[in-house]
Amino acid sequence: MLIGSFELRGKDLLGRVGKLYTKSGFLETPALLPVIDPYDPIVEVNDLSVKMGFQGIMVNAYLLRRRAGDEVTPLRDRLGFQGVISTDSGAYQILEYGEVEVTPLEILEFQEAVSTDIGVILDVPTGYDLDKSRAKWTVEETIRRADLSLKAMTRKDIVWMGPIQGGVHPDLLAYSAREMSRRRFNMLALGSPTQVMERYMFKTLIDMMLTVKMNIPLDRPVHLFGAGHPMMMALAVACGFDTFDSASYALYAKADRYLTSYGTYKLSDLECFPCVCDECVKHSPGEVRAFLKPRRVRFLARHNLWVCRQETLRVKQAILEGRLWELVRQRANSHPALYQAFKHLKDYCRIFEAYGTPVKRRGLFYFSHEDLYRPELRAYREKLISEYSKPRGVRELILIPAPEGKPYRKFLLENDVPYQEASSRHMCFYGVPFGVVPIELDDVYPVSQTEVSDREEEESIRATAPTVIRYLEKNDYDVVYFLVEQDSYWRRLSSRLRLVQEREGKKFRIVRFKENPVKRLKEILETC
Amino acid sequence: MLIGSFELRGKDLLGRVGKLYTKSGFLETPALLPVIDPYDPIVEVNDLSVKMGFQGIMVNAYLLRRRAGDEVTPLRDRLGFQGVISTDSGAYQILEYGEVEVTPLEILEFQEAVSTDIGVILDVPTGYDLDKSRAKWTVEETIRRADLSLKAMTRKDIVWMGPIQGGVHPDLLAYSAREMSRRRFNMLALGSPTQVMERYMFKTLIDMMLTVKMNIPLDRPVHLFGAGHPMMMALAVACGFDTFDSASYALYAKADRYLTSYGTYKLSDLECFPCVCDECVKHSPGEVRAFLKPRRVRFLARHNLWVCRQETLRVKQAILEGRLWELVRQRANSHPALYQAFKHLKDYCRIFEAYGTPVKRRGLFYFSHEDLYRPELRAYREKLISEYSKPRGVRELILIPAPEGKPYRKFLLENDVPYQEASSRHMCFYGVPFGVVPIELDDVYPVSQTEVSDREEEESIRATAPTVIRYLEKNDYDVVYFLVEQDSYWRRLSSRLRLVQEREGKKFRIVRFKENPVKRLKEILETC
């Protein structure tokens, strides 16, 4: 395979499972690249790949160069790591310390000399800078350095990442993303959201990630710098990011922090380790607290890496079975800030739909109104209005509440309700989350594959009602029979439906029932 | 410690971390007891305790007796298990096959002879029987057998469980629970919800569990028979159940099913193992699929047990830090049926409050309206109405929307808004989830410990508004200033507040603002 090519195996939302080819083999994505200090790796490099299954790591080329000087041993030989080795350029150090003592060309040359697999030019990170003119400068300077670096590159076997800057300024991000994707980088990267993540500003992070995605070719692999908390990985992958580097596992370990996929614990708060990794099954929190610092850090770092590894696998499995939305939802329920971000996804539902959805093997779960914006469900409602028309010749519509069982028509069969598809009366089911399901569509995907927690949730009904209204606006029926349960929230919305239907003298009949609509349904069928 | 005594270490909701003392040492709860076939243990008994940390197991005394006949080797010697050994009586076999060839007294005698640590009398399980008269008979017959068995017991060093029957019939369950708790059983047990669980009727399961809890002493340890899926463990513990036995790990394994804390996978659907247990890190799903059946079953059984173990630890940690509600919420987001059950908890909020809440060490997370019924939050609102009265002498109320930061008064300080606690104007903050927070209470638990995802969620506002109304009804202010943001959903509710306040000629002033209330707030303070 061509170096730098990205082969897709599966996708869901904007996330994907793929293979990124480098001169040292491929990296399966989504991938988290642990950041290693070659002079003091907390975890043995060999364990990372062989035991834990990490296919790639990242080394800070800037720090390495400062220590190694002119000694340019290839990274592979120096580290003895058999997978993909990527290098960072020192941008993070600029962010932390303001500047670095190296030029973009020096660090580029060094990365080529140590034969990195995936490298990055020395950009100027915007960071969490609210001053727009300074932010703009970082973007322009990064572009200038990109052009300078691209000219100076001599090796064609390295995958180079083009860093996108702009921080929290959408227009700058968009501009930077467009400029970087026009240049010949095999891979793009969103720089410096570290502070945004540290402040748990996940809603802002979504804006940043999706602004980038909307301004680059969707099939280009993208890296997110510094995103190492497993709690947010599913979200970042769902937003179309493929690789992540992180020193978090080590930084948290040094601060006596224990990572989980649902948050961070202080070691001192743990009564037991809720984990079955190789480390956690051997010791109790009390024992680990009593370890000397280096041993404690090593223990926590290894655990933290195991958790990152587990989450990567979980995300991968979720993508391949088309349930990434559900995983994002679960993780969102770990922290209010993540939940807020999850709810914010609905503002981007178009981009998710644009990327398409795979045919799912397993059913969809519908929990509550946020799920209405899940692409498969929203796509159904959109298509119902834009592409579907009622069958020719039908003049009357019977709107039946969607029953529990699937496919919906089974409910009619089981209750001896006669129906013919080609009748002048059209039976349709209404309800959460589809709005309207014409009986002839009740077995198409995803109608009969969706499991709904509670069809009577008010917020869901309110958000579904517009689809019913739009359906009535578009499809012209002489008479509409609206079968509605006495206590249902739909009852309260019926006047709005009536208003739409009674335009131009059409008729709208509300048929109330208690508990079971069958009797009333049969009456309608007999009388009309 | 006295055999059969139950020592509490921590509690949250109705769940607790405790120690149940037996003649073979204590069992830390919550505990899942893997069911072992002594003649064919899929997993080495020694591994269960030493490697995996299970302190207790369960053996089916009925099946053992059928095979062992008169050979009554003590279980400890036969199994070589160093922890707590409990025995089941054959009730499950009655459920499956209709009857068993043993009398209650024979199986009692056998359990004593093999020296079980925790035993159970031979009851008649109701199962999922909708015929009430038959269900009633199972309850009566179980009570009769309980009395018979209690009389025949000779050993005082065994913890005996009193099985509660009644199935899905609340009145029978309640009756059975009351009767059993009157008898001298150290421990109670809810029998035969297996079919209810198999059908994912978790909402019904909650009704069963909480009906039982409302009819037994809350401090008695309770076992739930046959509840072995990690996905529902947090929920069952939250409903006050302490121990669980399960053959699921093995049954699922035999059916090529892979358990996780969020659901069950078919082995054939797995692309990778999203787990870092001892088994999963060694093999890929493809490799395991190629194993011969016995090895495959062993692999899956061990993994399934690891997952059960992990979930037990997770639940324990959640209780000890007072975050069991949040864990239940997370698990609820694994399956629509669990979500439905989670929402159903609000119908039982009184019993949760009655059991009391520990002082939490970590903050509370508020995600959405379901969390309004979290005991700590509901208790605040209830106490605000029943116990709080406005300070003496205050005649005017200024209702300020709750700000982002905590404590709320910080917002005033930061914006140079003068306030005195002992003024004739009373400043209170209103909003989700507390309804009203008088400024002098803004640092009491849990007000300043709660992190809210979205204060503007309509459903949350609608459900919080009644507290504001009740507050106005109870506290008599001459004038109320209601500071409300233009676009807030609260704006739409202001007429309801006005209605309450304007009774008896009192005044209600709506003061609208855009984005920031500070300017308007200062105006009010100057003018009034």
Chai-1 contact restraints between the chains, C-beta under 6 A:
chainA,res_idxA,chainB,res_idxB,connection_type,confidence,min_distance_angstrom,max_distance_angstrom,comment,restraint_id
A,E271,B,Q317,contact,1.0,0.0,6.0,A-B,restraint_1
A,E271,B,L320,contact,1.0,0.0,6.0,A-B,restraint_2
A,C272,B,L313,contact,1.0,0.0,6.0,A-B,restraint_3
A,C272,B,K316,contact,1.0,0.0,6.0,A-B,restraint_4
A,C272,B,Q317,contact,1.0,0.0,6.0,A-B,restraint_5
A,P274,B,L313,contact,1.0,0.0,6.0,A-B,restraint_6
A,P274,B,R314,contact,1.0,0.0,6.0,A-B,restraint_7
A,P274,B,Q317,contact,1.0,0.0,6.0,A-B,restraint_8
A,V276,B,C277,contact,1.0,0.0,6.0,A-B,restraint_9
A,V276,B,W306,contact,1.0,0.0,6.0,A-B,restraint_10
A,V276,B,Q310,contact,1.0,0.0,6.0,A-B,restraint_11
A,C277,B,V276,contact,1.0,0.0,6.0,A-B,restraint_12
A,W306,B,V276,contact,1.0,0.0,6.0,A-B,restraint_13
A,Q310,B,V276,contact,1.0,0.0,6.0,A-B,restraint_14
A,L313,B,C272,contact,1.0,0.0,6.0,A-B,restraint_15
A,L313,B,P274,contact,1.0,0.0,6.0,A-B,restraint_16
A,R314,B,P274,contact,1.0,0.0,6.0,A-B,restraint_17
A,K316,B,C272,contact,1.0,0.0,6.0,A-B,restraint_18
A,Q317,B,E271,contact,1.0,0.0,6.0,A-B,restraint_19
A,Q317,B,C272,contact,1.0,0.0,6.0,A-B,restraint_20
A,Q317,B,P274,contact,1.0,0.0,6.0,A-B,restraint_21
A,L320,B,E271,contact,1.0,0.0,6.0,A-B,restraint_22
A,R329,B,N333,contact,1.0,0.0,6.0,A-B,restraint_23
A,Q330,B,N333,contact,1.0,0.0,6.0,A-B,restraint_24
A,N333,B,R329,contact,1.0,0.0,6.0,A-B,restraint_25
A,N333,B,Q330,contact,1.0,0.0,6.0,A-B,restraint_26
A,N333,B,N333,contact,1.0,0.0,6.0,A-B,restraint_27
A,P336,B,F365,contact,1.0,0.0,6.0,A-B,restraint_28
A,P336,B,E451,contact,1.0,0.0,6.0,A-B,restraint_29
A,P336,B,S453,contact,1.0,0.0,6.0,A-B,restraint_30
A,Y339,B,F367,contact,1.0,0.0,6.0,A-B,restraint_31
A,Y339,B,S453,contact,1.0,0.0,6.0,A-B,restraint_32
A,Q340,B,S453,contact,1.0,0.0,6.0,A-B,restraint_33
A,Q340,B,D454,contact,1.0,0.0,6.0,A-B,restraint_34
A,F365,B,P336,contact,1.0,0.0,6.0,A-B,restraint_35
A,F367,B,Y339,contact,1.0,0.0,6.0,A-B,restraint_36
A,E451,B,P336,contact,1.0,0.0,6.0,A-B,restraint_37
A,S453,B,P336,contact,1.0,0.0,6.0,A-B,restraint_38
A,S453,B,Y339,contact,1.0,0.0,6.0,A-B,restraint_39
A,S453,B,Q340,contact,1.0,0.0,6.0,A-B,restraint_40
A,D454,B,Q340,contact,1.0,0.0,6.0,A-B,restraint_41
A,E459,B,E459,contact,1.0,0.0,6.0,A-B,restraint_42
